[in-house]
Amino acid sequence: MILQKMLLTLVIAFPISGWSQQVIVPNKNVVDQKWIHNQDYKMRWLMVRDTIKVAIGEVDYRIKIVDDKIQVITDVKMKGSPASWIDTTIVSKQNLSPIYHSSYNAQRNMSLAFGKDIKGFYLDKIVGKSTSINENVPSGYFDSNFYPILISWLPLNTTYKATLSIFDYNPKGKIGVLKANVLNVKEASYISRKLGERKVWEVEVADEISNDSKSIYYFDKLTRQLYKQKIIVGARVMEMVLVEE
């Protein structure tokens, strides 16, 4: 959720009409469990203008398997910001259903506990207002902060298309169960600094969290490592590029 909102959106969407794909919801057969393992990696966040790329921050990802749960911690360090933006997401390892999500940054704090109802709080630090959360929504959805990780584990191929049901909470935007759409999957290549040329899945994705935008992910076909994410927001372009040191 944090990366979708720091510049109004990060993994963002354009409107989709007439989408007829089957909606994917949490179940034990959503992904091949071989893709789920402990991971630590860093992405450099770049603003792109013509041929010029300017680094504006870094994002540390930590994916950890804890018993029957998957924990994802995202630590965003923006240039010029004194404190990190930290999100923690916990989902069931068996079916990837959401269990917990928290987000802490200079603008707001938020905590969500998922169950029959979604309960928690949202503290807007800018206006000093705290709101109790008690949302009753239909079952069968993923946490919006988790679904970009989930995409890398899907059974990708050049004919693959899917719609994922996701929950997002943003009082300044949308609240509730939304859709994230895998629009297109291509075979491509990526030049890794360490490994040389790698065959990748180029995956185009859009969601209903925001409008006028999309993301393109580049996942290693053999390992599903994310090498790059391109974010197109109207006329603006950003990139998240794997730090290979």
PLY file of the C-alpha trace (Angstrom):
ply
format ascii 1.0
element vertex 245
property float x
property float y
property float z
element edge 244
property int vertex1
property int vertex2
end_header
0.00 0.00 0.00
2.85 2.38 0.79
4.30 2.30 -2.72
0.93 2.96 -4.30
0.54 6.18 -2.40
3.88 7.95 -1.91
3.64 9.79 -5.23
-0.14 9.43 -5.30
0.43 6.01 -6.85
3.19 3.58 -7.69
1.63 0.42 -8.89
-1.25 2.25 -10.55
-4.03 1.72 -13.00
-6.13 2.88 -15.87
-9.86 2.11 -16.20
-10.76 -1.29 -17.59
-14.17 -1.83 -19.14
-15.67 -5.12 -20.14
-12.99 -7.18 -18.41
-14.13 -10.78 -18.62
-11.26 -12.76 -17.08
-11.82 -15.04 -14.15
-11.14 -13.28 -10.86
-8.37 -14.93 -8.82
-8.95 -15.10 -5.07
-6.91 -16.73 -2.29
-6.70 -20.52 -2.46
-4.00 -23.15 -2.09
-3.57 -23.58 -5.85
-2.99 -19.92 -6.75
0.80 -20.33 -7.13
3.45 -23.03 -7.21
4.88 -23.14 -3.68
8.43 -23.48 -5.07
8.48 -19.73 -5.71
7.83 -18.93 -2.05
11.08 -18.59 -0.11
13.04 -16.09 1.99
14.28 -13.11 -0.03
16.10 -9.86 0.62
16.70 -7.38 -2.18
16.92 -3.64 -2.83
15.39 -1.57 -5.62
16.61 1.88 -6.65
13.72 4.31 -7.32
14.32 6.53 -10.36
12.44 9.40 -11.96
12.82 9.23 -15.75
12.69 12.19 -18.11
13.72 11.55 -21.73
17.15 9.89 -21.38
17.84 11.29 -17.91
17.29 9.16 -14.80
17.41 10.72 -11.35
17.54 8.59 -8.20
14.90 9.66 -5.69
15.09 6.82 -3.20
15.62 3.15 -2.43
13.25 0.38 -1.37
14.37 -2.62 0.69
12.23 -5.76 0.41
12.36 -8.56 2.95
10.24 -11.65 2.37
10.39 -14.14 5.22
8.62 -17.43 5.81
7.55 -17.72 9.46
5.88 -21.08 10.19
2.67 -21.08 8.13
2.83 -17.37 7.27
4.63 -15.11 4.81
5.89 -11.78 6.11
6.74 -8.96 3.69
8.48 -5.84 5.00
8.97 -2.86 2.71
11.36 -0.11 3.85
11.31 3.00 1.66
14.07 5.58 2.05
13.42 8.76 0.06
16.19 11.27 -0.59
15.78 14.25 1.71
13.41 12.42 4.05
14.65 11.95 7.64
12.67 8.76 8.26
11.79 5.58 6.36
8.33 4.60 5.20
7.78 1.08 6.51
5.01 -1.36 5.59
4.55 -4.83 7.06
2.25 -7.39 5.45
1.49 -10.89 6.72
-0.41 -13.45 4.66
-1.20 -17.15 4.94
1.43 -19.32 3.24
-1.18 -21.91 2.32
-3.60 -19.73 0.35
-2.06 -16.19 0.46
-5.08 -14.68 2.20
-4.33 -11.49 4.19
-3.78 -11.61 7.94
-2.25 -8.26 8.89
-1.01 -5.04 7.35
0.58 -1.96 8.89
2.04 1.19 7.39
4.04 3.86 9.21
5.44 7.05 7.70
5.66 10.78 8.29
2.19 11.42 6.86
0.10 8.67 8.42
0.04 5.50 10.49
-2.28 2.61 9.70
-2.93 -0.89 10.99
-5.33 -3.51 9.59
-6.22 -6.93 11.03
-8.04 -9.15 8.52
-10.74 -11.57 9.60
-14.49 -11.79 9.21
-14.31 -7.99 9.40
-11.30 -5.77 8.73
-10.44 -3.84 11.87
-7.80 -1.31 12.75
-7.04 2.40 12.70
-5.87 5.16 10.38
-4.03 8.18 11.80
-3.66 11.16 9.48
-0.65 12.99 10.95
-1.08 16.01 8.68
-4.48 16.96 10.10
-4.13 15.10 13.41
-7.19 12.91 12.89
-7.49 9.26 13.93
-10.17 6.99 12.44
-11.25 3.56 13.66
-11.56 1.01 10.87
-14.28 -1.63 10.83
-14.95 -2.75 7.27
-17.29 -5.58 6.37
-16.45 -6.81 2.87
-17.08 -10.05 0.96
-14.43 -12.71 1.55
-11.94 -13.69 -1.12
-9.34 -10.98 -1.74
-5.61 -10.26 -1.44
-3.97 -7.38 0.43
-3.22 -4.59 -2.07
0.30 -4.25 -0.65
1.01 -7.93 -1.32
-0.28 -8.39 -4.85
2.85 -7.06 -6.66
4.79 -9.86 -4.89
2.05 -12.34 -5.81
2.32 -11.48 -9.52
5.89 -12.80 -9.64
4.65 -16.21 -8.41
1.75 -16.64 -10.85
1.91 -19.34 -13.61
3.07 -16.83 -16.21
3.13 -17.53 -19.95
2.53 -15.51 -23.11
-1.20 -16.20 -23.10
-1.71 -15.53 -19.40
-4.27 -12.93 -18.34
-5.95 -12.62 -14.96
-7.93 -10.42 -12.64
-7.00 -10.37 -8.95
-9.39 -9.26 -6.22
-7.55 -6.90 -3.78
-8.48 -4.84 -0.74
-7.16 -1.29 -0.37
-7.81 1.31 2.31
-7.17 4.94 1.40
-9.49 7.60 2.89
-8.18 10.08 0.29
-8.87 7.66 -2.54
-10.71 4.36 -2.63
-11.70 1.93 0.11
-12.82 -1.62 -0.47
-12.33 -4.60 -2.74
-10.87 -3.55 -6.10
-9.43 -5.30 -9.13
-5.84 -5.70 -10.32
-5.51 -6.90 -13.90
-2.66 -8.78 -15.56
-3.12 -7.39 -19.05
-0.26 -8.86 -21.04
2.74 -11.17 -20.62
5.68 -11.21 -23.06
9.02 -12.96 -23.28
11.90 -10.48 -23.11
15.50 -10.15 -21.96
17.25 -8.14 -19.27
20.96 -7.44 -18.84
21.83 -8.26 -15.25
24.98 -6.63 -13.91
25.96 -9.90 -12.22
24.49 -12.59 -14.46
24.55 -11.04 -17.91
21.59 -11.51 -20.27
18.59 -13.11 -18.57
15.35 -14.34 -20.07
12.46 -12.58 -18.33
8.70 -12.33 -18.24
7.58 -8.80 -19.09
4.26 -8.40 -17.27
1.90 -5.45 -17.81
-0.41 -4.76 -14.88
-3.10 -2.22 -14.00
-5.32 -1.83 -10.95
-8.27 0.24 -9.75
-6.38 2.00 -6.95
-5.82 4.95 -9.24
-6.38 5.95 -12.86
-4.40 6.85 -16.00
-1.43 4.59 -15.23
0.11 1.13 -15.39
3.13 -0.88 -14.27
5.40 -3.18 -16.26
7.39 -5.79 -14.32
10.45 -7.74 -15.48
10.78 -11.11 -13.68
13.55 -13.66 -14.23
11.93 -16.71 -15.88
14.01 -19.19 -13.87
14.04 -17.55 -10.43
11.20 -14.98 -10.58
13.60 -12.33 -9.25
12.25 -8.83 -9.99
14.85 -6.90 -12.00
12.85 -3.82 -12.92
9.45 -2.23 -12.56
8.45 0.57 -14.93
5.65 2.83 -13.69
3.83 5.02 -16.22
1.67 7.72 -14.64
0.17 9.80 -17.43
3.17 11.61 -18.92
5.44 10.72 -15.99
7.67 7.66 -15.95
9.38 6.09 -12.94
11.49 2.97 -12.60
12.40 0.62 -9.77
15.67 -1.14 -10.66
17.31 -4.01 -8.77
20.51 -2.99 -6.98
23.18 -5.52 -7.94
26.39 -4.88 -6.01
0 1
1 2
2 3
3 4
4 5
5 6
6 7
7 8
8 9
9 10
10 11
11 12
12 13
13 14
14 15
15 16
16 17
17 18
18 19
19 20
20 21
21 22
22 23
23 24
24 25
25 26
26 27
27 28
28 29
29 30
30 31
31 32
32 33
33 34
34 35
35 36
36 37
37 38
38 39
39 40
40 41
41 42
42 43
43 44
44 45
45 46
46 47
47 48
48 49
49 50
50 51
51 52
52 53
53 54
54 55
55 56
56 57
57 58
58 59
59 60
60 61
61 62
62 63
63 64
64 65
65 66
66 67
67 68
68 69
69 70
70 71
71 72
72 73
73 74
74 75
75 76
76 77
77 78
78 79
79 80
80 81
81 82
82 83
83 84
84 85
85 86
86 87
87 88
88 89
89 90
90 91
91 92
92 93
93 94
94 95
95 96
96 97
97 98
98 99
99 100
100 101
101 102
102 103
103 104
104 105
105 106
106 107
107 108
108 109
109 110
110 111
111 112
112 113
113 114
114 115
115 116
116 117
117 118
118 119
119 120
120 121
121 122
122 123
123 124
124 125
125 126
126 127
127 128
128 129
129 130
130 131
131 132
132 133
133 134
134 135
135 136
136 137
137 138
138 139
139 140
140 141
141 142
142 143
143 144
144 145
145 146
146 147
147 148
148 149
149 150
150 151
151 152
152 153
153 154
154 155
155 156
156 157
157 158
158 159
159 160
160 161
161 162
162 163
163 164
164 165
165 166
166 167
167 168
168 169
169 170
170 171
171 172
172 173
173 174
174 175
175 176
176 177
177 178
178 179
179 180
180 181
181 182
182 183
183 184
184 185
185 186
186 187
187 188
188 189
189 190
190 191
191 192
192 193
193 194
194 195
195 196
196 197
197 198
198 199
199 200
200 201
201 202
202 203
203 204
204 205
205 206
206 207
207 208
208 209
209 210
210 211
211 212
212 213
213 214
214 215
215 216
216 217
217 218
218 219
219 220
220 221
221 222
222 223
223 224
224 225
225 226
226 227
227 228
228 229
229 230
230 231
231 232
232 233
233 234
234 235
235 236
236 237
237 238
238 239
239 240
240 241
241 242
242 243
243 244
